[in-house]
Amino acid sequence: MILTITVRMISKAEITPSLRGAWRDLADKALWPNPFFRPGMLEAALIHLDPTGTVHLLVVEEGGEWLALMPVRRRRGIAKLPLAYLKIWQPPHMYNGTPLVRRGALKPVRSALAAWLDGRPLGARFFRLTAVTEEVAAAWAHLGGSPRTYVQQRVRCRACLVPGTTFDDHLSARYSGKKRKQFRRLAKRLGEEGEMRFDEGPPTPALIETYLTLEAAGWKGVKSEGHALLSDPNEAAFFRAAMATAEEGTSVLTLRLSGAPIALLIILRHGGGWSLFKTTYDEAYGPYSPGVQLLLEATRRFLIAGDAGEGDLYDSCAKPDHTVMNGMWEQRLVVMDLEMSTGAVIDRMALALAAQLGAMRHRLTTMIKKRTHGLP
């Protein structure tokens, strides 16, 4: 029997236990594992961060087996041009936009999506992948079928850690002897305040509430400085739901002082890689750098875990200018958006024009900023 590959859009209201099982099977066998697009995390986001229901799951399937999945939303307007397009939905706190694609199915998935995109679904002339790595972007830049325009946008880097060395060698390579001595001194001083220990376990409701409370009490709770989850009821609800349905592999690394949590780091495991999802600390102990102490312990555990395979890495999920992570982890993960036109000549030309207009606008904005601040 010849099975037909189909492409369809599924709303959150249409997700059934059966579909959820197909989704989980795909996530378990994905070519590029993405913990943010697994059922528990993404469904929590759909429920709490998309209240109007404008986001759909774009699914490629064959005989009931899901070959690919990505959350998409229709948007309009690119480089001031009134053109409709579809893009991967990446709400707050979701740091990886890589579509789930079943291992061994990349080629048929690309072909199916190319034909589907050429039909201009929902009037879309382009399709945008968001926050994908160089490897993923290169794989998707060959959809097949008709010639089309591809444009890379918003290329940025964030800290990552590639296993292959010992913790001591890693520290020696990243920090001077004076800096390492300072870390030891601060840990000793913190230990003088009470019994200091690290533990790791599942994201229990008590730990999640502790995380939310500490985050809101710190710099992220100050609107001019950051954005704490508790400052937005929908985002707090998403976080609680995502952690309540977290699958095996999600854990909380906690730094405790006399039993009380003073720093927490939420880790998402996927394949042999790990992603740092959320971290916070009690600022009453700020002089002892508990957040840094926790990240150092996480780095130590990463490097001795021994479960990473070739190509696996530990993603900081941090901003490109994150001083602490950039200093602690040497390697950089290149992340970008990738825009793809339909095969129609007019759409190919329109995307090329939009890219040129966007580049000109960026250069002009940069020039104005430099002149305003007296920079060369």
FENHUMO-V528594 format. One record per residue. N is the residue number from 1. RES is the residue in one letter. D_FIRST is the distance of its C-alpha to the first C-alpha in Angstrom with 2 decimals. Layout:
BEGIN
<<N;RES;D_FIRST> <N;RES;D_FIRST>>
END
This chain:
BEGIN
<<1;M;0.00> <2;I;3.81> <3;L;6.33> <4;T;9.72> <5;I;12.93> <6;T;15.68> <7;V;19.40> <8;R;21.60> <9;M;25.11> <10;I;26.01> <11;S;29.62> <12;K;31.33> <13;A;31.71> <14;E;27.95> <15;I;27.45> <16;T;26.58> <17;P;26.62> <18;S;22.82> <19;L;22.66> <20;R;25.53> <21;G;23.66> <22;A;20.78> <23;W;23.65> <24;R;25.51> <25;D;22.63> <26;L;22.31> <27;A;26.10> <28;D;26.25> <29;K;23.91> <30;A;25.21> <31;L;26.12> <32;W;29.42> <33;P;30.39> <34;N;32.26> <35;P;34.15> <36;F;35.05> <37;F;31.50> <38;R;30.67> <39;P;30.41> <40;G;34.00> <41;M;35.73> <42;L;33.81> <43;E;33.71> <44;A;37.45> <45;A;37.94> <46;L;35.99> <47;I;38.09> <48;H;41.47> <49;L;41.42> <50;D;39.54> <51;P;41.41> <52;T;40.63> <53;G;36.84> <54;T;36.42> <55;V;34.00> <56;H;30.24> <57;L;27.46> <58;L;25.30> <59;V;21.85> <60;V;18.86> <61;E;15.72> <62;E;12.00> <63;G;10.29> <64;G;13.88> <65;E;14.92> <66;W;17.85> <67;L;18.14> <68;A;21.58> <69;L;24.40> <70;M;27.83> <71;P;30.48> <72;V;31.62> <73;R;34.49> <74;R;35.55> <75;R;38.94> <76;R;41.30> <77;G;43.93> <78;I;43.81> <79;A;47.03> <80;K;48.74> <81;L;46.31> <82;P;44.87> <83;L;41.23> <84;A;38.32> <85;Y;35.92> <86;L;33.53> <87;K;34.44> <88;I;33.45> <89;W;35.57> <90;Q;38.01> <91;P;40.57> <92;P;43.68> <93;H;43.28> <94;M;39.74> <95;Y;40.40> <96;N;37.00> <97;G;34.66> <98;T;31.91> <99;P;28.42> <100;L;26.16> <101;V;23.35> <102;R;21.06> <103;R;22.01> <104;G;19.92> <105;A;18.50> <106;L;21.61> <107;K;20.54> <108;P;17.41> <109;V;19.55> <110;R;22.41> <111;S;20.49> <112;A;19.09> <113;L;22.61> <114;A;24.27> <115;A;22.53> <116;W;23.23> <117;L;26.81> <118;D;27.45> <119;G;27.05> <120;R;30.13> <121;P;28.93> <122;L;32.03> <123;G;34.01> <124;A;33.68> <125;R;34.71> <126;F;34.36> <127;F;32.59> <128;R;34.69> <129;L;33.81> <130;T;36.76> <131;A;38.31> <132;V;35.91> <133;T;37.05> <134;E;37.53> <135;E;34.50> <136;V;32.21> <137;A;33.86> <138;A;33.43> <139;A;29.69> <140;W;29.29> <141;A;31.66> <142;H;28.97> <143;L;26.41> <144;G;25.55> <145;G;25.17> <146;S;28.59> <147;P;31.79> <148;R;33.10> <149;T;36.15> <150;Y;36.17> <151;V;39.25> <152;Q;40.25> <153;Q;42.48> <154;R;44.57> <155;V;44.38> <156;R;46.15> <157;C;46.56> <158;R;46.92> <159;A;48.05> <160;C;45.67> <161;L;46.22> <162;V;44.55> <163;P;45.19> <164;G;46.92> <165;T;50.56> <166;T;52.82> <167;F;54.12> <168;D;57.70> <169;D;56.85> <170;H;54.88> <171;L;57.86> <172;S;60.27> <173;A;58.28> <174;R;58.00> <175;Y;61.42> <176;S;65.00> <177;G;66.96> <178;K;68.88> <179;K;65.76> <180;R;64.35> <181;K;67.74> <182;Q;67.61> <183;F;64.29> <184;R;65.83> <185;R;68.97> <186;L;67.13> <187;A;65.07> <188;K;68.34> <189;R;70.02> <190;L;67.14> <191;G;67.37> <192;E;71.01> <193;E;70.01> <194;G;68.16> <195;E;65.68> <196;M;62.89> <197;R;59.47> <198;F;55.78> <199;D;53.01> <200;E;49.29> <201;G;47.13> <202;P;44.62> <203;P;45.41> <204;T;47.31> <205;P;48.59> <206;A;52.12> <207;L;51.28> <208;I;49.43> <209;E;52.45> <210;T;54.74> <211;Y;52.75> <212;L;52.99> <213;T;56.71> <214;L;57.59> <215;E;55.67> <216;A;57.37> <217;A;60.76> <218;G;60.35> <219;W;60.30> <220;K;56.90> <221;G;58.56> <222;V;60.97> <223;K;59.46> <224;S;61.16> <225;E;59.77> <226;G;56.24> <227;H;53.85> <228;A;53.60> <229;L;50.67> <230;L;53.13> <231;S;54.47> <232;D;51.37> <233;P;50.31> <234;N;46.69> <235;E;46.44> <236;A;48.11> <237;A;45.73> <238;F;42.73> <239;F;44.20> <240;R;44.92> <241;A;41.46> <242;A;39.69> <243;M;41.86> <244;A;41.54> <245;T;37.74> <246;A;37.94> <247;E;35.56> <248;E;36.69> <249;G;38.09> <250;T;40.19> <251;S;43.83> <252;V;47.36> <253;L;49.87> <254;T;53.29> <255;L;56.80> <256;R;59.20> <257;L;62.96> <258;S;64.63> <259;G;61.33> <260;A;60.88> <261;P;57.99> <262;I;59.45> <263;A;56.40> <264;L;52.67> <265;L;49.63> <266;I;46.09> <267;I;43.53> <268;L;39.75> <269;R;37.93> <270;H;34.54> <271;G;33.19> <272;G;36.39> <273;G;37.97> <274;W;40.25> <275;S;41.22> <276;L;44.62> <277;F;43.94> <278;K;47.40> <279;T;50.89> <280;T;54.31> <281;Y;57.67> <282;D;60.92> <283;E;63.26> <284;A;66.28> <285;Y;65.54> <286;G;64.87> <287;P;67.74> <288;Y;65.91> <289;S;62.63> <290;P;60.40> <291;G;57.36> <292;V;57.89> <293;Q;58.53> <294;L;55.18> <295;L;53.29> <296;L;55.06> <297;E;53.98> <298;A;50.37> <299;T;50.60> <300;R;52.04> <301;R;49.21> <302;F;46.56> <303;L;48.12> <304;I;48.42> <305;A;45.02> <306;G;43.33> <307;D;39.77> <308;A;39.14> <309;G;36.94> <310;E;37.03> <311;G;36.85> <312;D;37.54> <313;L;40.57> <314;Y;42.54> <315;D;42.59> <316;S;45.83> <317;C;44.33> <318;A;47.93> <319;K;49.40> <320;P;50.21> <321;D;53.93> <322;H;53.80> <323;T;56.92> <324;V;56.35> <325;M;52.76> <326;N;53.53> <327;G;56.43> <328;M;54.65> <329;W;51.40> <330;E;51.69> <331;Q;48.21> <332;R;46.76> <333;L;43.23> <334;V;42.74> <335;V;40.96> <336;M;40.31> <337;D;38.62> <338;L;36.37> <339;E;36.15> <340;M;33.51> <341;S;33.86> <342;T;31.35> <343;G;31.03> <344;A;33.60> <345;V;36.84> <346;I;39.00> <347;D;37.16> <348;R;37.43> <349;M;41.14> <350;A;41.66> <351;L;40.30> <352;A;42.45> <353;L;45.44> <354;A;44.86> <355;A;44.78> <356;Q;48.04> <357;L;49.71> <358;G;48.70> <359;A;50.12> <360;M;53.33> <361;R;53.74> <362;H;53.31> <363;R;55.91> <364;L;58.30> <365;T;57.97> <366;T;58.59> <367;M;61.61> <368;I;63.10> <369;K;62.72> <370;K;64.40> <371;R;67.28> <372;T;67.68> <373;H;68.02> <374;G;69.97> <375;L;67.38> <376;P;67.23>>
END
